[in-house]
Amino acid sequence: MKRQSQLASKETAIRIQAPEAQDVFLAGSFNDWNPSTMRMQRDSDGSWIAIIPLTPGRHEYKFVVDGRWCCNPSGPEFEDECPGHVRNSLGTLNCTIDVSDESGNSPASQER
């Protein structure tokens, strides 16, 4: 079985609805939480998108919308039991995405 570091990256789209935003960046476990290296592109419908290579497994991330870190720029941050989010060491929430391998399986559910 391949280890995660040997698995091929998959182009993965991450999107957020933020029509009033001037700048949106993506920061997460995949870029050492750097808030200024992954600028998202504005779509015609007011959403922002980043297509990034991610290895299979779970990745955590947040958006940096006009300089403010958030999961949900259009409303309050999510409750503790919000699907697709986990609490971080700062006491706020991070978004999560699970990327499957070529066979459609998530490495978290596979034998290691």
Secondary structure, 3 states (H helix, E strand, C coil): CCCHHHCCCEEEEEEEECCCCCCEEEEEHHHCCCCCCCECEECCCCEEEEEEEECCEEEEEEEEECCEEECCCCCCCCCCCCCCEEECCCCCEEEEEEECCCCCCCHHHCCC
